[in-house]
Amino acid sequence: MTASSQRVADLLAQLDLEVLEDRLFRGSSRDLGGRSVFGGQVAGQALVAATRTVSPGQLCHSLHGYFLRPGDMAKSIVYEVDNIREGRSFAARRVQAIQHGRPIFSMLASFHVPECGYVHQSEMPDVAPPETLASHDELRHEWVDALDRVPESLREAVGREIAIDMRPVSPWNMLAPDKREPRQYVWFRAKDRLPDDQALHRAVLTYASDFNLLTTAQLPHGVSFFTPGMQMASIDHALWFHGDVRVDDWLLYAMESPGAQDARGLSRGLIFTRDGRLVASVAQEGLIRQRET
């Protein structure tokens, strides 16, 4: 098994939650180099927990979550699912992610049986194809190697490999950030083939949708997660699925930030397939706090 395949296998294992009791599940965490559990992991696991309690054929079409406390990477996370609606075409679930006896994440998810209806969508941006672009893994190693006397802790944090291959259209060096318009485009896909399970693909997309979104709100300010004194955290996350998706095929994440204020930045994104079909929309507000060092 290659290193990339192993990363994808690790992610799928994370999303395969342990059943503790009826509507009660447990998941583990992986250190991605941050100070706490990656928000996309918690949201993805919460969606898996909710999905396991609905009828076959019902797929998540929207979710809205709040990150309440930092997650402890050394401890497992318990997911408690409440059945708050059970209709013939729609179902709704509330999920609480709990650590140390307190909720760290709370989510509402709505499920729908696919049906025919009117269709329209935004046009996909015209950008360079992923094959012509460097991967984020390659870029991060270049950025670290270009610096003098890089602390080992920073080198380790930047060098963490993940299950998602990301290729930015206009790379932004997070170790030497410049100021630019609050807009970015990133191609992404899983580094290995995924099972033919639409619910699983939506959970992996939920996981991947948390990458780069909050960063978009930092672009006009020339700061990043690695800026001294910078405190960043997702506050909430909303995701709408517009149709079936394969996360092991290339997807374009078109992101923008319409504004930032009161140490919070708002970012939103559209996710397109390679042939231009809109498959998801995302919105997130995050904490961007600069502390004195």
HELIX and SHEET records of a PDB file:
HELIX    1   1 ALA A    3  LEU A   15  1                                  13    
HELIX    2   2 GLY A   39  THR A   51  1                                  13    
HELIX    3   3 PRO A  130  THR A  132  5                                   3    
HELIX    4   4 HIS A  136  ASP A  145  1                                  10    
HELIX    5   5 GLU A  152  VAL A  158  1                                   7    
HELIX    6   6 GLN A  198  ALA A  208  1                                  11    
HELIX    7   7 LEU A  213  THR A  216  1                                   4    
HELIX    8   8 LEU A  219  HIS A  221  5                                   3    
SHEET    1   A12 GLU A  18  GLU A  21  0                                        
SHEET    2   A12 LEU A  24  GLY A  27 -1                                        
SHEET    3   A12 ILE A  77  GLU A  86 -1                                        
SHEET    4   A12 PHE A  90  GLN A  99 -1                                        
SHEET    5   A12 ARG A 102  HIS A 112 -1                                        
SHEET    6   A12 LEU A  59  PHE A  67 -1                                        
SHEET    7   A12 MET A 230  PHE A 241 -1                                        
SHEET    8   A12 LEU A 278  GLN A 290 -1                                        
SHEET    9   A12 ARG A 264  THR A 273 -1                                        
SHEET   10   A12 LEU A 251  GLN A 261 -1                                        
SHEET   11   A12 ARG A 183  ALA A 190 -1                                        
SHEET   12   A12 ILE A 164  PRO A 168 -1                                        
END                                                                             
